[in-house]
């Protein structure tokens, strides 16, 4: 499935979807030479398996090329479901990518390995949004590669490839190459008394809560500024082994206000 437009908008539950049943799902390619917007609950670009399928079919890959991409208000780009081998997600923007207010790029699987995510843009801002390839079962988490000019993670914005909950699969690796990296703050309080996330901090995570090992995080940038509890975290809270963190800041590394490497 291929879509090529000037500007692209998906709101009010608008969806572009490829579903795998017994055979491999089709690839999804979206090209918008101007701006692309995915906004609102149910609005999505998706590829994944049909939950009613007797077989575990591979999902197709997702590729998005655009000038500016905004994913907001619980809109998602998602590859993988409970019944498939997740495909990859590749997102490239000529100008900027913004994920805000629950907007997310997600790859998921359960008994199978999670797909990989590759991001490239001059600017990536994650403001209470998420890029995630975590595992919660036997499958290993996917890997994330981000080549960015300026990376900004605020209000609980996260890049995550963890081994979460009771997963036995390992966390994925995260490689960020950027000019400048900034992470600060936490997710805003949830409405209706809902429990806060285990890790509400802005940052980059490949942690473990179960017996699966945490992953590796590598960040190379001119400046890395972590403030107000922002963090790069490859720690363990369960039986799994913690991961490794490598930070190469050629100009400066700043850790303030409870921020740090964990």
N, C-alpha and C positions, 0 to 999 in steps of 0.2 A: 504494500500500500504506500503510495507516494503522494504527498500534497505539496504543491509549490504555489506560493502566493506572494503578494507585496506585504500587506499586514494581515496578521492572523489573530482572531479573538475567540476564546472559548469561555463562556460564562453560563450561569444557570444550569449547570449539569451537562453542558456540551461535552461530547466524548469522541475521540478517535481511538478505536480499539481493534486489536488483533487477538483472536482466541485460538489456542491450540486444543485439539480434541484428541484424536489418535495419532495424527501426524504433527510435524513441526509447524508452529504458527508462522504466519507471514511476518516479514520485517515491516517496520513502520518508519517512514522517512518524512519529516516535515521541514520544509524550507520556507522561511519568510524573510525576504530581503530587507524588510523594514522592521516592524516590531511584532512580537508575539506575546499574547496575554492568555494565561490560564488562571481563572479566578472563580472561587466559590466551591462549596462542597459538592462533590460529584463531577466537577469539571476535570477532565483528565486526558492525557495520552497514555494508553495502557497496552501492554502485551502480556498474555498469561494463559495458563491452562484452564480448561473447563473443569470445575469441581466435580461434575457428574461423570467425567471420563473414567473408564476402567484402567486406562494406561496413564503413565507419567510422560507427557509429551513435552518436548523442548519448546519454550516460548521463542518468538522471534525477537530480533534486536530492535532497539529504538534509536533513531538518529535524529537530532534536531539541530538545524543550522539557521541562525537568525541574526538580525542586526542587534536588537535588544530583546531579551526574554524576561518577562515578569511572571512568576508563579506565586499566587497570593490567596489568602483567605481559604485555606484548606484545599486549594487546587493541587494536583499532583501530576508528575510524570512517573509512571510506575511500571516496572517489569517484574513479573513473577507473581504466583499465587500459591495456594497450598498443594496444587496438583500439577507441577511442571518442573522442568529444569530451566531456571531463569536465564534469560538472555542478557545481553549487555545494553548499557545506555551510554550514548555519546552525545554531549551537548556542546556546541560551539557557537559563540556569539562574537560578532565583529566589534560590538561596543560594550555591552554590560549584561550581566545576569543578576536578577534580584529575586530572592526567595523571602517572602515576608508573611507574618501572621498565619503560620501554619502551612504555608506553601512548601512543597517538598519534592525532592527527586529521590525515589525509593527503588531499591532492588530487593526482592525477598524470595525466600524458598524455605522449605522445612527439612525434609529428609535429604534433599539434594543441595548442592552448593549454590550459594547466592551468586548472582551475576555481578560483573564488574561495572564501574561507573567512571567515565572519563569526561572531564570538564576543561574547557579552554575559553578564556575571555580576558580582555584587558582589565575588567573589574567584576568581582563577584561579591555581592553583599547578601548575607544571610541574617535577617532581622526577625528573630523568633520563628525561624524556618529550619529546614533540615535537608541534608544529603545523607542518606543512610543505606548501608549494605549489610546490616547486622544479621546474625543467625540466632534463633531461639531453640533449635533442635540439633540433629546430627550433622547437617550440612555445614560446611565452612562458610564464614562470612565472605562477601566479595571484596575485591580490592578497589581503592579509589585513587585516581590520579588526577590532580588539578594543576594546570599550568595557567597562572593568573598574574595580571599586573598588580592589582591591589585587592587583597582579601580582607573583608571586614565581617566579623562575627559579633553580633550584638543582641541584647535582650534574649539570651538563650539560644542564639543561632549556633548550629552544630554541624560538623562533619563527623560521621560515626560509622565505624566498621567493627562493632564489638561482638563478643560472645556473650549474649544477654540471657537473663533469667536462668534457667537450668540447662542451657545448651551444652552439648558435648563437643560440638564443632568449634573450631578455632576462630578467633577474630581475624579480620582481614588486614592487609597492609594499606597504609595511607601515605601517599607521596605528594607533597605540595611544593611547587616551585613558583616563587612570586618575587616581585620587587618589595612589597610591603605587606606584612601580616599584622592585623589588629584584632584582638578579642577582648570583650569587656561585658560585664553584667550577667544577669540571670533572666530566666523566663519570668514573665509577669505572673502574678497570682491567678490561679484558675477560678472560674466562676462556679457557684453552686457547691462549694465545699469539696470539689474533686481533689484527690490526692496529688501533691506536687510530684513531678518526675524525680526519679532517683538521683539523677545528675542534671540539675537545672541550669548549669553554668554554660556560658558561651565558650566554644573551643573546639578542639580536635580530639577525638576519642577512639581508641581501640582497646577497650577494657574487657575484663571478664568478671561475671558474677557467679559462674558455675564451675564446672570441671574443665571446660575447654580453655585453651591458652589464649591470652590476649595477643594482639597483633603488633606489628612494627609501624612506627610513625617516623617519617623523615620530612623535615621542613628545611628548605633552602631559600633564603631571602636576603635582601639588603638589610631590612629592619624587621624585627619581631617585637611587638609591643603587646604585652598581656597585662590588663588592668582590671581592677574591681572584680576579682574572683575568676577572671578568664583563665583558661588553662589548656595545656596539652597533656593528655592523660592516657597512660597505658597500664594502669594499675589493676590489681585484683582484689575483689572482695569475697571470693569463693575459693574453691580448691584448685582452680586453674592457675597456671604460671603467668605472672605478669609479663608484659611485652617490653619492647625497647623503644627509646625515643632518641632521635638524632636531630639536633637543631644547628644549622650553619647560618649564622647571621653575620654577613660580611661587614656591615656597618655598626649595628647596635642591637642588643637584646635588653629589653626593659621588662621587669616584673614588679608590679606595684599593687597595693590594695588587696592583698590576699590571693593574688594571681600566682601561677607557678607551673612547673613541670612535675607531673606525678606518675 
